[in-house]
Amino acid sequence: MDPGYLINNAISSLAVVLSLGIAGWTIVGIARVWRSKAIATNPSPELLQPVEQRLQRLEQTTEAIALEIERIAEGQRFVTKLLSDAEHQPPRLGAPR
């Protein structure tokens, strides 16, 4: 027998086995996703309550952060206005040069 024939036959067999394995894992993955979606379509209220509480806390935290950022921005606008006005004012008497 020709050694090239054996190598080609082995490679072909390996390709078939790998293809079947990949196809099998793909089918198993699709089945798992499908099953998990079937479970997730009708969640019980007991499972939703902690999620709702967590979302409410997240919303409150986000609003508090937004308020603090607005305060920081207002302070920056105020300081910028003071510095801008100071540049256009004549120098004070006794002020260091």
PyMOL CGO cylinders between C-alpha atoms (Angstrom):
from pymol import cmd
from pymol.cgo import CYLINDER

trace = [
    CYLINDER, 0.00, 0.00, 0.00, 1.02, 3.51, -0.72, 0.3, 1, 1, 1, 1, 1, 1,
    CYLINDER, 1.02, 3.51, -0.72, 1.90, 5.56, 2.44, 0.3, 1, 1, 1, 1, 1, 1,
    CYLINDER, 1.90, 5.56, 2.44, 0.32, 8.64, 0.85, 0.3, 1, 1, 1, 1, 1, 1,
    CYLINDER, 0.32, 8.64, 0.85, -2.97, 6.79, 0.54, 0.3, 1, 1, 1, 1, 1, 1,
    CYLINDER, -2.97, 6.79, 0.54, -2.95, 5.93, 4.27, 0.3, 1, 1, 1, 1, 1, 1,
    CYLINDER, -2.95, 5.93, 4.27, -2.16, 9.51, 5.26, 0.3, 1, 1, 1, 1, 1, 1,
    CYLINDER, -2.16, 9.51, 5.26, -4.89, 10.91, 2.99, 0.3, 1, 1, 1, 1, 1, 1,
    CYLINDER, -4.89, 10.91, 2.99, -7.38, 8.35, 4.32, 0.3, 1, 1, 1, 1, 1, 1,
    CYLINDER, -7.38, 8.35, 4.32, -6.47, 9.21, 7.92, 0.3, 1, 1, 1, 1, 1, 1,
    CYLINDER, -6.47, 9.21, 7.92, -6.81, 12.92, 7.25, 0.3, 1, 1, 1, 1, 1, 1,
    CYLINDER, -6.81, 12.92, 7.25, -10.19, 12.40, 5.59, 0.3, 1, 1, 1, 1, 1, 1,
    CYLINDER, -10.19, 12.40, 5.59, -11.39, 10.27, 8.51, 0.3, 1, 1, 1, 1, 1, 1,
    CYLINDER, -11.39, 10.27, 8.51, -10.17, 12.89, 10.98, 0.3, 1, 1, 1, 1, 1, 1,
    CYLINDER, -10.17, 12.89, 10.98, -11.95, 15.64, 9.05, 0.3, 1, 1, 1, 1, 1, 1,
    CYLINDER, -11.95, 15.64, 9.05, -15.21, 13.66, 9.13, 0.3, 1, 1, 1, 1, 1, 1,
    CYLINDER, -15.21, 13.66, 9.13, -14.91, 13.00, 12.87, 0.3, 1, 1, 1, 1, 1, 1,
    CYLINDER, -14.91, 13.00, 12.87, -14.12, 16.67, 13.59, 0.3, 1, 1, 1, 1, 1, 1,
    CYLINDER, -14.12, 16.67, 13.59, -17.01, 17.84, 11.41, 0.3, 1, 1, 1, 1, 1, 1,
    CYLINDER, -17.01, 17.84, 11.41, -19.43, 15.52, 13.20, 0.3, 1, 1, 1, 1, 1, 1,
    CYLINDER, -19.43, 15.52, 13.20, -18.09, 16.67, 16.56, 0.3, 1, 1, 1, 1, 1, 1,
    CYLINDER, -18.09, 16.67, 16.56, -18.51, 20.33, 15.68, 0.3, 1, 1, 1, 1, 1, 1,
    CYLINDER, -18.51, 20.33, 15.68, -22.02, 19.67, 14.37, 0.3, 1, 1, 1, 1, 1, 1,
    CYLINDER, -22.02, 19.67, 14.37, -22.88, 17.79, 17.56, 0.3, 1, 1, 1, 1, 1, 1,
    CYLINDER, -22.88, 17.79, 17.56, -21.61, 20.55, 19.82, 0.3, 1, 1, 1, 1, 1, 1,
    CYLINDER, -21.61, 20.55, 19.82, -23.51, 23.11, 17.76, 0.3, 1, 1, 1, 1, 1, 1,
    CYLINDER, -23.51, 23.11, 17.76, -26.75, 21.16, 18.14, 0.3, 1, 1, 1, 1, 1, 1,
    CYLINDER, -26.75, 21.16, 18.14, -26.18, 20.77, 21.88, 0.3, 1, 1, 1, 1, 1, 1,
    CYLINDER, -26.18, 20.77, 21.88, -25.49, 24.50, 22.21, 0.3, 1, 1, 1, 1, 1, 1,
    CYLINDER, -25.49, 24.50, 22.21, -28.62, 25.43, 20.28, 0.3, 1, 1, 1, 1, 1, 1,
    CYLINDER, -28.62, 25.43, 20.28, -30.68, 23.06, 22.42, 0.3, 1, 1, 1, 1, 1, 1,
    CYLINDER, -30.68, 23.06, 22.42, -29.29, 24.62, 25.62, 0.3, 1, 1, 1, 1, 1, 1,
    CYLINDER, -29.29, 24.62, 25.62, -30.07, 28.15, 24.44, 0.3, 1, 1, 1, 1, 1, 1,
    CYLINDER, -30.07, 28.15, 24.44, -33.54, 27.12, 23.35, 0.3, 1, 1, 1, 1, 1, 1,
    CYLINDER, -33.54, 27.12, 23.35, -34.21, 25.45, 26.70, 0.3, 1, 1, 1, 1, 1, 1,
    CYLINDER, -34.21, 25.45, 26.70, -32.91, 28.43, 28.66, 0.3, 1, 1, 1, 1, 1, 1,
    CYLINDER, -32.91, 28.43, 28.66, -35.10, 30.80, 26.64, 0.3, 1, 1, 1, 1, 1, 1,
    CYLINDER, -35.10, 30.80, 26.64, -38.11, 28.58, 27.30, 0.3, 1, 1, 1, 1, 1, 1,
    CYLINDER, -38.11, 28.58, 27.30, -37.39, 28.83, 31.03, 0.3, 1, 1, 1, 1, 1, 1,
    CYLINDER, -37.39, 28.83, 31.03, -36.72, 32.57, 30.89, 0.3, 1, 1, 1, 1, 1, 1,
    CYLINDER, -36.72, 32.57, 30.89, -39.96, 33.45, 29.08, 0.3, 1, 1, 1, 1, 1, 1,
    CYLINDER, -39.96, 33.45, 29.08, -42.07, 32.81, 32.19, 0.3, 1, 1, 1, 1, 1, 1,
    CYLINDER, -42.07, 32.81, 32.19, -40.00, 33.86, 35.21, 0.3, 1, 1, 1, 1, 1, 1,
    CYLINDER, -40.00, 33.86, 35.21, -41.68, 33.65, 38.58, 0.3, 1, 1, 1, 1, 1, 1,
    CYLINDER, -41.68, 33.65, 38.58, -42.36, 36.83, 40.57, 0.3, 1, 1, 1, 1, 1, 1,
    CYLINDER, -42.36, 36.83, 40.57, -40.03, 35.58, 43.32, 0.3, 1, 1, 1, 1, 1, 1,
    CYLINDER, -40.03, 35.58, 43.32, -37.16, 35.70, 40.83, 0.3, 1, 1, 1, 1, 1, 1,
    CYLINDER, -37.16, 35.70, 40.83, -38.09, 39.16, 39.53, 0.3, 1, 1, 1, 1, 1, 1,
    CYLINDER, -38.09, 39.16, 39.53, -38.38, 40.89, 42.91, 0.3, 1, 1, 1, 1, 1, 1,
    CYLINDER, -38.38, 40.89, 42.91, -34.62, 41.01, 43.69, 0.3, 1, 1, 1, 1, 1, 1,
    CYLINDER, -34.62, 41.01, 43.69, -33.92, 42.18, 40.15, 0.3, 1, 1, 1, 1, 1, 1,
    CYLINDER, -33.92, 42.18, 40.15, -36.48, 44.98, 40.44, 0.3, 1, 1, 1, 1, 1, 1,
    CYLINDER, -36.48, 44.98, 40.44, -35.03, 46.06, 43.80, 0.3, 1, 1, 1, 1, 1, 1,
    CYLINDER, -35.03, 46.06, 43.80, -31.54, 46.10, 42.35, 0.3, 1, 1, 1, 1, 1, 1,
    CYLINDER, -31.54, 46.10, 42.35, -32.67, 48.12, 39.35, 0.3, 1, 1, 1, 1, 1, 1,
    CYLINDER, -32.67, 48.12, 39.35, -34.36, 50.64, 41.66, 0.3, 1, 1, 1, 1, 1, 1,
    CYLINDER, -34.36, 50.64, 41.66, -31.14, 51.03, 43.67, 0.3, 1, 1, 1, 1, 1, 1,
    CYLINDER, -31.14, 51.03, 43.67, -29.19, 51.42, 40.44, 0.3, 1, 1, 1, 1, 1, 1,
    CYLINDER, -29.19, 51.42, 40.44, -31.62, 54.09, 39.23, 0.3, 1, 1, 1, 1, 1, 1,
    CYLINDER, -31.62, 54.09, 39.23, -31.37, 56.00, 42.53, 0.3, 1, 1, 1, 1, 1, 1,
    CYLINDER, -31.37, 56.00, 42.53, -27.58, 55.80, 42.45, 0.3, 1, 1, 1, 1, 1, 1,
    CYLINDER, -27.58, 55.80, 42.45, -27.48, 57.02, 38.85, 0.3, 1, 1, 1, 1, 1, 1,
    CYLINDER, -27.48, 57.02, 38.85, -29.71, 59.98, 39.70, 0.3, 1, 1, 1, 1, 1, 1,
    CYLINDER, -29.71, 59.98, 39.70, -27.50, 60.87, 42.68, 0.3, 1, 1, 1, 1, 1, 1,
    CYLINDER, -27.50, 60.87, 42.68, -24.37, 60.72, 40.51, 0.3, 1, 1, 1, 1, 1, 1,
    CYLINDER, -24.37, 60.72, 40.51, -26.04, 62.89, 37.86, 0.3, 1, 1, 1, 1, 1, 1,
    CYLINDER, -26.04, 62.89, 37.86, -26.93, 65.47, 40.50, 0.3, 1, 1, 1, 1, 1, 1,
    CYLINDER, -26.93, 65.47, 40.50, -23.37, 65.56, 41.85, 0.3, 1, 1, 1, 1, 1, 1,
    CYLINDER, -23.37, 65.56, 41.85, -21.94, 65.91, 38.33, 0.3, 1, 1, 1, 1, 1, 1,
    CYLINDER, -21.94, 65.91, 38.33, -24.30, 68.83, 37.70, 0.3, 1, 1, 1, 1, 1, 1,
    CYLINDER, -24.30, 68.83, 37.70, -23.06, 70.47, 40.91, 0.3, 1, 1, 1, 1, 1, 1,
    CYLINDER, -23.06, 70.47, 40.91, -19.45, 69.99, 39.84, 0.3, 1, 1, 1, 1, 1, 1,
    CYLINDER, -19.45, 69.99, 39.84, -20.22, 71.47, 36.42, 0.3, 1, 1, 1, 1, 1, 1,
    CYLINDER, -20.22, 71.47, 36.42, -21.94, 74.47, 38.03, 0.3, 1, 1, 1, 1, 1, 1,
    CYLINDER, -21.94, 74.47, 38.03, -18.87, 75.03, 40.22, 0.3, 1, 1, 1, 1, 1, 1,
    CYLINDER, -18.87, 75.03, 40.22, -16.59, 74.86, 37.20, 0.3, 1, 1, 1, 1, 1, 1,
    CYLINDER, -16.59, 74.86, 37.20, -18.75, 77.38, 35.34, 0.3, 1, 1, 1, 1, 1, 1,
    CYLINDER, -18.75, 77.38, 35.34, -18.65, 79.70, 38.35, 0.3, 1, 1, 1, 1, 1, 1,
    CYLINDER, -18.65, 79.70, 38.35, -14.86, 79.48, 38.70, 0.3, 1, 1, 1, 1, 1, 1,
    CYLINDER, -14.86, 79.48, 38.70, -14.41, 79.98, 34.96, 0.3, 1, 1, 1, 1, 1, 1,
    CYLINDER, -14.41, 79.98, 34.96, -16.61, 83.09, 35.11, 0.3, 1, 1, 1, 1, 1, 1,
    CYLINDER, -16.61, 83.09, 35.11, -14.62, 84.46, 38.06, 0.3, 1, 1, 1, 1, 1, 1,
    CYLINDER, -14.62, 84.46, 38.06, -11.31, 83.87, 36.28, 0.3, 1, 1, 1, 1, 1, 1,
    CYLINDER, -11.31, 83.87, 36.28, -12.64, 85.36, 33.08, 0.3, 1, 1, 1, 1, 1, 1,
    CYLINDER, -12.64, 85.36, 33.08, -13.89, 88.46, 34.87, 0.3, 1, 1, 1, 1, 1, 1,
    CYLINDER, -13.89, 88.46, 34.87, -10.59, 88.80, 36.77, 0.3, 1, 1, 1, 1, 1, 1,
    CYLINDER, -10.59, 88.80, 36.77, -8.62, 88.97, 33.51, 0.3, 1, 1, 1, 1, 1, 1,
    CYLINDER, -8.62, 88.97, 33.51, -10.64, 91.97, 32.34, 0.3, 1, 1, 1, 1, 1, 1,
    CYLINDER, -10.64, 91.97, 32.34, -10.44, 93.88, 35.63, 0.3, 1, 1, 1, 1, 1, 1,
    CYLINDER, -10.44, 93.88, 35.63, -7.75, 96.50, 36.20, 0.3, 1, 1, 1, 1, 1, 1,
    CYLINDER, -7.75, 96.50, 36.20, -5.09, 95.46, 38.73, 0.3, 1, 1, 1, 1, 1, 1,
    CYLINDER, -5.09, 95.46, 38.73, -5.84, 96.28, 42.34, 0.3, 1, 1, 1, 1, 1, 1,
    CYLINDER, -5.84, 96.28, 42.34, -3.78, 98.66, 44.40, 0.3, 1, 1, 1, 1, 1, 1,
    CYLINDER, -3.78, 98.66, 44.40, -1.36, 96.80, 46.62, 0.3, 1, 1, 1, 1, 1, 1,
    CYLINDER, -1.36, 96.80, 46.62, -1.78, 93.59, 44.68, 0.3, 1, 1, 1, 1, 1, 1,
    CYLINDER, -1.78, 93.59, 44.68, 1.40, 91.65, 44.02, 0.3, 1, 1, 1, 1, 1, 1,
    CYLINDER, 1.40, 91.65, 44.02, 2.79, 92.04, 40.55, 0.3, 1, 1, 1, 1, 1, 1,
]
cmd.load_cgo(trace, "trace")
